[in-house]
Structure formats: structure tokens, C-alpha cells
């Protein structure tokens, strides 16, 4: 699953919020072992996706240009 996460740092165009969220979702799915979490775990799952997406956006914005 994580092997299919594409590189979001590109010279031609910045990553979109949807691309960053999709990558974060794939990562959380891989780490948690859930494709879709139970209702009991949904809040923690979504919070993790949000945190990783936010961190990823911050990383991409602060990396020096190639």
C-alpha cells in the first residue's frame, strides 16, 4: 500500500491538499491495518490522517527548492 504513495515534492506543481490527504490516508491505513476503521476507532483514525496531512503540508512548504 505505501509503495503506491507518490512523491508529492515536484518541481512542476505543488501538491494539492487532496493529494496530501490521500497520501496521509494511505499511510494511516498501512500503519493501523484498517482500510476502514470501526466506529469505535474512526475518531482516532481521522485524527491521525489530519495530523499527518498537516505535517506533510508543513514539510513540503519548508523544504528548499530543488
matplotlib code that plots the C-alpha trace (Angstrom):
import matplotlib.pyplot as plt

x = [0.0, 2.6, 4.6, 1.9, 2.1, 3.5, 6.2, 4.5, 7.6, 7.6, 9.2, 6.3, 3.5, 2.9, 1.0, -2.7, -4.5, -6.3, -3.0, -1.6, -4.7, -4.7, -1.1, -1.8, -4.8, -2.8, -0.1, -2.6, -4.3, -1.0, 0.2, -3.2, -4.0, -7.5, -8.9, -11.9, -11.8, -14.7, -16.9, -15.1, -11.7, -12.9, -12.2, -8.6, -8.1, -9.3, -7.3, -4.2, -4.9, -5.4, -2.2, -0.1, -1.6, -0.8, 2.7, 3.2, 2.0, 4.3, 7.2, 6.6, 6.2, 9.5, 11.8, 14.2, 13.5, 15.4]
y = [0.0, 2.6, 1.8, 3.4, 6.8, 9.1, 11.7, 15.0, 17.2, 18.1, 20.9, 21.3, 22.0, 21.9, 19.1, 19.7, 19.3, 16.3, 14.6, 15.2, 13.9, 10.8, 10.1, 10.6, 8.3, 5.5, 5.8, 5.6, 2.6, 0.8, 1.6, 0.8, -2.2, -0.8, 0.0, 1.4, 1.6, 0.6, 3.3, 2.9, 3.7, 6.2, 9.3, 8.3, 7.2, 10.5, 12.5, 10.6, 11.3, 15.0, 15.3, 13.5, 15.7, 18.8, 17.7, 16.7, 20.1, 21.9, 19.8, 20.4, 24.2, 24.4, 22.2, 24.2, 24.1, 21.6]
z = [0.0, 1.0, -2.1, -4.1, -2.4, -5.0, -4.4, -3.6, -3.9, -7.5, -9.5, -11.9, -9.5, -5.7, -4.2, -3.8, -0.4, -1.9, -2.9, 0.6, 2.3, 0.1, 1.0, 4.7, 4.4, 2.8, 5.4, 8.3, 6.6, 6.4, 9.9, 11.5, 9.5, 8.8, 5.4, 7.1, 10.9, 13.1, 14.5, 17.8, 16.2, 13.5, 15.5, 16.3, 12.6, 11.2, 13.8, 12.7, 9.0, 9.8, 11.8, 9.1, 6.3, 8.3, 9.0, 5.4, 4.1, 6.6, 5.4, 1.7, 2.4, 4.3, 2.1, 0.0, -3.8, -5.8]

ax = plt.figure().add_subplot(projection="3d")
ax.plot(x, y, z, "-o")
ax.set_aspect("equal")
plt.show()
